[in-house]
Amino acid sequence: MADQTQGRGGDSAPPDITTIIDTASPFPPIRRIAMFRPFTWLRLGWDDFRESGSASIFYGICFAAMGLILNLVLSHAPQYVSALSCGFLLIGPLLALGLYDISRRIENVRSGLLGSVFSMRGRWSNIGVLALVLAVILMVWARASLVIFALFYNKGMPTMHGFLTQLFSLNNLEFLLVYACIGFIFASIVFAISWVSIPMMLDRDSDAITSMIISCVALFINVPATMVWALIIVSFVVLGFMTWSLGFIIAMPVIGHATWHAYKEVVGNAADRR
């Protein structure tokens, strides 16, 4: 166990990273992070977004385009829009691979969009396992979402306008509570297994099972900080949807870059052990 680690650029750790919890070999040590440290990750993510310029904006445009196309194509079927929009967010950590690599390249004084697109070359066997897990969770969520809609709208599915009107009505409170609770369960599972695992696989070429275990352990060690981080992500996502997905052009790249810095601070190196 050690009291200090390395900050960005090799500086000493800030005071809100106070402890390293040493997991059993061959796992790397996991650091205990102060509750409001995620706001620092957000600032670092914003710095990377500004420095990377068009490369990050490209990914942001892709996220926004997916949201816009989803809403346009399925505007007549709110049950599918809701299920796929939330499902799209469940696989968001996987879609942000290129953003993690951009942040890694900034740290190593490298650049280039093309390199980030192929950042997982040679690691597909590892990332494929996690992609399969996320795909299964996505399919189960989509089915559960449609079942909830069918139970509460058994006399026929509403139009998009009708659904949005009912969404903010107290008469629809029971549906909202059930939908939110079920969605929370799926989102919590995905968040637990992926919040540092995917950047770790990119950075260290670790296997998927080990990475997911470390991600879950890191979450339980840092429950206050991860709760704050999850609320920040949800807030950015809500703002993105409120701007007809255009807010994702900035929000998703910043969150992706910040996730890289979350991983770098939470998961230590073997050299950190004492």
C-alpha positions as CSV (number, residue, x, y, z in Angstrom):
1,M,0.0,0.0,0.0
2,A,1.3,3.4,-0.9
3,D,0.3,6.9,-0.2
4,Q,1.2,8.6,-3.4
5,T,0.9,7.9,-7.1
6,Q,1.6,9.8,-10.3
7,G,-0.6,12.5,-11.7
8,R,-0.8,13.6,-15.3
9,G,2.5,14.3,-16.8
10,G,4.4,12.4,-14.1
11,D,3.7,14.9,-11.3
12,S,3.0,13.9,-7.7
13,A,-0.6,12.8,-7.0
14,P,-3.0,15.4,-5.9
15,P,-4.3,15.2,-2.3
16,D,-7.6,13.7,-3.3
17,I,-5.9,10.5,-4.5
18,T,-4.9,9.3,-1.1
19,T,-4.5,5.5,-1.1
20,I,-3.6,2.6,-3.2
21,I,-5.4,-0.6,-2.5
22,D,-3.2,-3.5,-3.6
23,T,-5.2,-6.3,-5.2
24,A,-3.9,-9.9,-5.3
25,S,-1.3,-10.7,-8.0
26,P,-1.5,-10.6,-11.0
27,F,-4.0,-7.8,-10.7
28,P,-2.6,-4.2,-10.7
29,P,-3.2,-2.0,-7.6
30,I,-6.4,0.0,-7.5
31,R,-6.3,3.6,-6.1
32,R,-8.9,5.1,-3.8
33,I,-10.2,8.3,-5.3
34,A,-11.8,11.2,-3.5
35,M,-15.5,11.7,-4.0
36,F,-15.4,14.8,-6.2
37,R,-12.3,13.8,-8.2
38,P,-14.5,13.1,-11.3
39,F,-14.8,16.8,-11.9
40,T,-11.1,16.9,-12.4
41,W,-11.4,14.1,-14.9
42,L,-14.0,16.2,-16.7
43,R,-11.7,19.2,-16.8
44,L,-8.9,16.9,-18.2
45,G,-11.3,15.5,-20.8
46,W,-12.2,19.1,-21.8
47,D,-8.5,19.9,-22.2
48,D,-8.1,16.8,-24.4
49,F,-11.1,17.8,-26.5
50,R,-9.7,21.2,-27.1
51,E,-6.2,19.9,-27.9
52,S,-7.4,17.1,-30.3
53,G,-9.7,19.4,-32.2
54,S,-11.3,17.9,-35.3
55,A,-10.5,14.3,-34.3
56,S,-12.7,14.4,-31.2
57,I,-15.4,16.4,-33.1
58,F,-15.5,13.6,-35.7
59,Y,-16.5,11.1,-33.0
60,G,-19.0,13.6,-31.5
61,I,-20.7,14.1,-34.9
62,C,-21.0,10.3,-35.2
63,F,-22.7,10.1,-31.8
64,A,-25.0,12.9,-32.7
65,A,-25.8,11.5,-36.1
66,M,-26.7,8.1,-34.7
67,G,-29.1,9.8,-32.2
68,L,-30.7,12.0,-35.0
69,I,-31.1,9.1,-37.4
70,L,-32.6,6.9,-34.6
71,N,-35.2,9.6,-33.8
72,L,-36.1,10.3,-37.5
73,V,-36.4,6.7,-38.6
74,L,-38.4,5.6,-35.6
75,S,-40.4,8.8,-34.9
76,H,-43.6,6.8,-35.2
77,A,-42.6,4.2,-32.6
78,P,-41.5,5.7,-29.2
79,Q,-41.1,2.2,-27.7
80,Y,-38.3,1.5,-30.1
81,V,-36.8,4.9,-29.8
82,S,-36.6,4.6,-26.1
83,A,-35.3,1.0,-26.1
84,L,-32.6,1.7,-28.7
85,S,-31.6,5.1,-27.3
86,C,-30.9,3.6,-23.9
87,G,-29.3,0.6,-25.6
88,F,-27.1,2.9,-27.6
89,L,-25.8,4.3,-24.3
90,L,-25.2,0.9,-22.9
91,I,-22.7,0.2,-25.7
92,G,-21.4,3.8,-25.5
93,P,-18.2,2.8,-23.6
94,L,-17.3,0.5,-26.5
95,L,-18.0,3.1,-29.2
96,A,-15.7,5.6,-27.4
97,L,-12.6,3.4,-28.0
98,G,-11.2,5.9,-30.5
99,L,-11.6,8.8,-27.9
100,Y,-9.6,6.8,-25.3
101,D,-6.8,6.3,-27.9
102,I,-6.8,10.0,-28.7
103,S,-6.2,10.8,-25.1
104,R,-3.5,8.2,-24.9
105,R,-1.8,9.7,-28.0
106,I,-2.0,13.2,-26.4
107,E,-0.2,11.8,-23.3
108,N,2.5,10.2,-25.6
109,V,2.8,13.3,-27.8
110,R,1.2,11.6,-30.8
111,S,-1.7,12.6,-32.9
112,G,-3.9,11.5,-35.8
113,L,-7.5,10.4,-36.3
114,L,-6.6,7.4,-38.4
115,G,-4.6,5.9,-35.7
116,S,-7.4,6.2,-33.2
117,V,-9.8,4.5,-35.6
118,F,-7.6,1.4,-35.6
119,S,-6.6,1.6,-32.0
120,M,-7.7,-1.9,-31.1
121,R,-5.8,-3.6,-33.9
122,G,-4.3,-6.8,-32.4
123,R,-6.6,-6.7,-29.4
124,W,-9.9,-7.8,-31.0
125,S,-9.9,-11.1,-29.3
126,N,-10.1,-9.4,-25.9
127,I,-12.4,-6.5,-26.8
128,G,-14.6,-9.0,-28.7
129,V,-15.5,-10.8,-25.5
130,L,-16.6,-7.6,-23.8
131,A,-18.4,-6.6,-27.0
132,L,-20.3,-9.9,-26.8
133,V,-21.3,-9.3,-23.2
134,L,-22.5,-5.8,-24.0
135,A,-24.4,-7.1,-27.0
136,V,-26.2,-9.7,-24.8
137,I,-27.1,-7.0,-22.2
138,L,-28.4,-4.8,-25.0
139,M,-30.6,-7.5,-26.4
140,V,-32.0,-8.4,-23.0
141,W,-32.6,-4.7,-22.2
142,A,-34.4,-4.1,-25.6
143,R,-36.7,-7.0,-24.9
144,A,-37.4,-5.8,-21.3
145,S,-38.1,-2.3,-22.5
146,L,-40.7,-3.5,-25.1
147,V,-42.3,-5.7,-22.4
148,I,-42.7,-2.7,-20.1
149,F,-44.3,-0.7,-22.8
150,A,-46.6,-3.5,-23.7
151,L,-47.7,-3.9,-20.1
152,F,-48.5,-0.2,-19.6
153,Y,-49.8,0.5,-23.1
154,N,-51.8,-2.7,-23.6
155,K,-54.5,-0.8,-25.6
156,G,-52.0,0.3,-28.2
157,M,-48.7,2.1,-28.4
158,P,-48.8,5.9,-28.2
159,T,-47.5,8.2,-30.9
160,M,-44.2,10.0,-30.2
161,H,-46.1,13.3,-29.5
162,G,-48.5,11.5,-27.2
163,F,-45.7,9.6,-25.4
164,L,-43.8,12.8,-24.8
165,T,-46.9,14.5,-23.4
166,Q,-47.6,11.6,-21.1
167,L,-44.0,11.3,-20.1
168,F,-44.2,14.5,-18.0
169,S,-47.7,13.7,-16.6
170,L,-48.3,12.5,-13.1
171,N,-50.7,10.0,-14.5
172,N,-47.7,8.2,-16.1
173,L,-45.7,8.1,-12.9
174,E,-46.0,4.3,-12.4
175,F,-44.6,3.6,-15.9
176,L,-41.7,6.1,-15.3
177,L,-40.7,4.5,-12.0
178,V,-40.8,0.9,-13.4
179,Y,-38.9,1.9,-16.6
180,A,-36.3,3.9,-14.6
181,C,-35.7,1.1,-12.1
182,I,-35.3,-1.6,-14.8
183,G,-33.1,0.7,-16.8
184,F,-31.0,1.5,-13.7
185,I,-30.3,-2.2,-13.2
186,F,-29.0,-2.6,-16.8
187,A,-27.0,0.6,-16.7
188,S,-25.4,-0.3,-13.4
189,I,-24.2,-3.6,-14.7
190,V,-22.7,-2.1,-17.8
191,F,-21.1,0.8,-15.8
192,A,-19.6,-1.6,-13.3
193,I,-17.9,-3.9,-15.9
194,S,-16.8,-1.2,-18.4
195,W,-16.0,2.1,-16.7
196,V,-12.2,1.3,-16.6
197,S,-12.0,-2.0,-18.3
198,I,-12.1,-0.9,-22.0
199,P,-9.4,1.8,-21.6
200,M,-7.4,-0.8,-19.7
201,M,-7.6,-3.3,-22.5
202,L,-6.5,-0.6,-24.9
203,D,-3.6,0.5,-22.8
204,R,-2.3,-2.8,-21.4
205,D,-3.7,-5.4,-23.8
206,S,-5.2,-7.2,-20.8
207,D,-7.9,-9.9,-21.2
208,A,-11.5,-9.1,-21.0
209,I,-12.3,-11.1,-17.9
210,T,-9.5,-9.7,-15.8
211,S,-10.4,-6.2,-17.0
212,M,-14.0,-6.6,-16.0
213,I,-13.1,-7.9,-12.6
214,I,-10.8,-5.0,-12.0
215,S,-13.5,-2.6,-13.1
216,C,-16.0,-4.0,-10.7
217,V,-13.5,-4.0,-7.8
218,A,-12.5,-0.5,-8.6
219,L,-16.1,0.6,-8.5
220,F,-16.7,-1.0,-5.0
221,I,-13.5,0.6,-3.7
222,N,-14.6,4.0,-5.0
223,V,-18.4,4.0,-4.6
224,P,-18.7,7.8,-3.7
225,A,-16.6,8.8,-6.7
226,T,-18.2,6.5,-9.1
227,M,-21.7,7.7,-8.0
228,V,-20.6,11.2,-8.8
229,W,-19.1,10.1,-12.1
230,A,-22.2,8.2,-13.1
231,L,-24.4,11.3,-12.3
232,I,-22.2,13.5,-14.4
233,I,-22.5,11.0,-17.4
234,V,-26.3,10.8,-17.0
235,S,-26.5,14.6,-16.9
236,F,-24.5,15.0,-20.1
237,V,-26.6,12.4,-21.8
238,V,-29.9,14.1,-20.7
239,L,-28.6,17.4,-22.0
240,G,-27.6,15.7,-25.2
241,F,-31.1,14.4,-25.8
242,M,-32.7,17.7,-24.8
243,T,-30.7,19.4,-27.7
244,W,-32.0,16.8,-30.2
245,S,-28.7,14.9,-30.0
246,L,-26.6,17.9,-31.1
247,G,-25.2,18.3,-27.6
248,F,-23.5,14.9,-28.1
249,I,-21.0,16.6,-30.5
250,I,-19.3,18.0,-27.5
251,A,-20.6,16.0,-24.6
252,M,-19.7,12.5,-25.7
253,P,-16.0,13.3,-26.7
254,V,-15.5,15.1,-23.4
255,I,-16.9,12.2,-21.4
256,G,-14.8,9.7,-23.5
257,H,-11.6,11.6,-22.8
258,A,-12.5,12.0,-19.2
259,T,-13.0,8.3,-18.9
260,W,-9.4,7.7,-20.0
261,H,-8.2,9.9,-17.2
262,A,-10.5,8.1,-14.8
263,Y,-8.8,4.8,-15.7
264,K,-5.3,6.3,-15.5
265,E,-5.9,7.5,-12.0
266,V,-7.9,4.5,-10.7
267,V,-5.8,1.6,-12.0
268,G,-2.2,1.7,-10.9
269,N,0.9,0.0,-12.2
270,A,2.9,-2.9,-10.8
271,A,5.6,-0.5,-9.9
272,D,3.2,1.2,-7.4
273,R,3.3,-1.8,-5.1
274,R,5.3,-1.5,-1.9
